[in-house]
Amino acid sequence: MSSDTFVYVTYIRTTPEKLWAALITPEVVPMPPANALHKRPR
């Protein structure tokens, strides 16, 4: 039995400090509205 697997690799050239700041800084990573997770689809 054969199965296909796709693997995506991304390389980011930066320092660990800049990467961490980009991941945790709200201005860089916009957060969804607080109620977005609690809405039910209609």
C-alpha positions as CSV (number, residue, x, y, z in Angstrom):
1,M,0.0,0.0,0.0
2,S,1.4,3.4,-1.0
3,S,0.7,6.7,0.5
4,D,1.9,10.1,-0.6
5,T,3.2,12.6,2.0
6,F,3.8,16.3,1.5
7,V,6.4,18.0,3.7
8,Y,6.9,21.7,3.7
9,V,10.0,23.3,5.1
10,T,10.5,27.0,5.8
11,Y,13.8,28.5,6.7
12,I,13.9,31.8,8.5
13,R,17.2,33.7,8.6
14,T,17.1,35.7,11.8
15,T,18.3,35.7,15.4
16,P,16.4,33.7,18.1
17,E,15.6,36.9,19.8
18,K,14.0,38.5,16.8
19,L,12.0,35.4,16.0
20,W,10.7,35.2,19.5
21,A,9.7,38.9,19.5
22,A,7.9,38.4,16.2
23,L,5.9,35.5,17.6
24,I,4.8,37.2,20.8
25,T,4.5,40.9,19.8
26,P,0.8,41.7,19.2
27,E,1.6,44.4,16.6
28,V,3.3,41.7,14.5
29,V,0.9,38.8,15.1
30,P,-2.7,40.2,15.2
31,M,-4.9,38.4,17.6
32,P,-8.5,37.6,16.7
33,P,-11.3,39.3,18.6
34,A,-11.9,37.7,22.0
35,N,-15.4,36.5,21.0
36,A,-14.3,35.0,17.7
37,L,-13.7,31.6,19.2
38,H,-17.2,31.4,20.8
39,K,-19.3,32.3,17.7
40,R,-21.4,29.5,16.3
41,P,-21.7,29.1,12.6
42,R,-25.2,30.0,11.3
